[in-house]
Structures are given as structure tokens and as C-alpha cells.
């Protein structure tokens, strides 16, 4: 676990010293202990981008083993850019992002091509797979109805809950939502419904972000953004699309 509380505290402190530009640095390990190493942002557009000074990388490498790269965003954007993810993969190092406006941390794992949003811990009714969909659409100006009030064992109490939640919205005349076949070509903002165990009914949902990526909140994990891989694609049972975004 790289993002320990004291590491987050150190990165946050660095970011808040001067919010007019992005901070950047390195998390390194020395004698089995993690620490942060502050770097100079030499990007010409340091208010929106970062570039670590090569000398700093050399100095950090001399001091310990480089474990991750961190930087901050001084806007409300809490997502890694395609360039961030490309650099993370090419250097084979995790990237950490601190968003000062949201006071949140994100973590990109290049081995799994996943972005983990560490401010969102799974909790039924507060931050679960359906809650994420509602919040995503609310940001688009669309208010979806319904929530999980049954608790962690909802699937035992009502296996049809996810389907009922979508029926609630589909039958609302103010919400022009269409239900599509699982083989339909996905479009940005589509809601994907999964049936992980065939015959057991819908048990998970995600939103399609475009470019082959989805955002979802797996049970007992952190909210994450990841590619829609073949194994997940095989479990799609329905797709919902708001006509405004078709």
C-alpha cells in the first residue's frame, strides 16, 4: 500500500503551498519505509501540466527506490489525463493524483490499467454501483430515482432490485431512457448492466466513459475507472441510454 495516510498528508501539504501551479514529486522507499521527495515542476505551463526536473529524479533514485510519481491538480478535475496514463505505463510506475478542489486522491495502476479513487469507499446506499450512476448523471443534469435501502444482503432479499431501479426510471415520462440489447454498440454515457452469474439476474452496473473505459464501484473496493475487458463484456445483460445523449 503506497498511499498511506502520512504519504497523503505530505502530498497534500506540498500541493497546497502554491495552488497556482501543479506540484510534483516522487514516492520512494528507503530502508523499508516510504517517504515523499519533492521535485521542481519545470513545465512551461505549470498551472495545468507537470514535468519533473530530470536532476530531481536522479537525486531521488540515489536516496531510495522509486515507487510512484505524484502530482496535483488545482482544478476540480480529479482524473488522470491520457498522457499521465501513457507515462505511467511507459515508466512502469504508479501515478498518484491529488485534486485540491475536491480534496481527493486518485491512484493509477499501470499493471491493471485501473484508476482507483481513494476518497470513495464502498458502502451500500452511500457509495455503491448504483449511487455512482446517479451521481454521474446528476452532473449531466439528469436526476435518476431510486436507491438501495436493503443493505449488503440486498441480493438475497430482492434479486430483482437493480432491474426494478431501472424500470422505475424507464417508466418515468420525464426520463427518455431506452433499453438496448447487450450486443449494441456502446456510446459515451451509456449505463451498462451486468449479470455476473448467468440466470441470477442483474447484480452490477457501470457507466461507459468512451474510448473503451468504464467507471464503476465494485463491492468492497474503491471506485475505479478501467477498460471494459472481454470478461466483463461477456457478462453484459442490458444497456440503457438516455435519448439526450444518443
Number of C-alpha atoms within 10 A of each C-alpha: 4 16 17 10 8 12 15 18 12 14 26 21 11 19 22 15 10 11 16 14 21 27 30 28 26 25 24 21 19 11 7 9 8 20 19 22 22 20 21 17 21 14 15 10 12 15 16 14 19 23 18 20 15 11 11 17 19 10 12 20 16 10 13 18 16 20 18 23 24 23 26 27 26 21 16 12 15 20 19 17 11 9 9 20 20 14 16 21 18 10 12 14 18 23 24 29 27 26 21 20 13 14 11 17 22 22 23 26 19 19 11 10 17 18 25 22 22 15 13 19 17 17 17 20 15 15 18 25 25 26 20 20 22 17 15 17 16 12 9 11 9 15 14 21 11 15 16 17 11 14 11 13 10 16 16 9 11 11 15 15 20 24 14 13 16 19 13 14 17 19 12 13 8 10 16 13 19 13 14 16 11 18 12 9 9 19 17 16 21 22 24 24 23 23 18 17 10 10 7 11 18 22 18 20 26 24 25 22 19 14 11 13 17 23 24 22 26 16 16 11 15 20 23 19 22 18 18 17 11 8 9 12 13 13 18 19 18 19 24 20 20 17 10 9 11 10
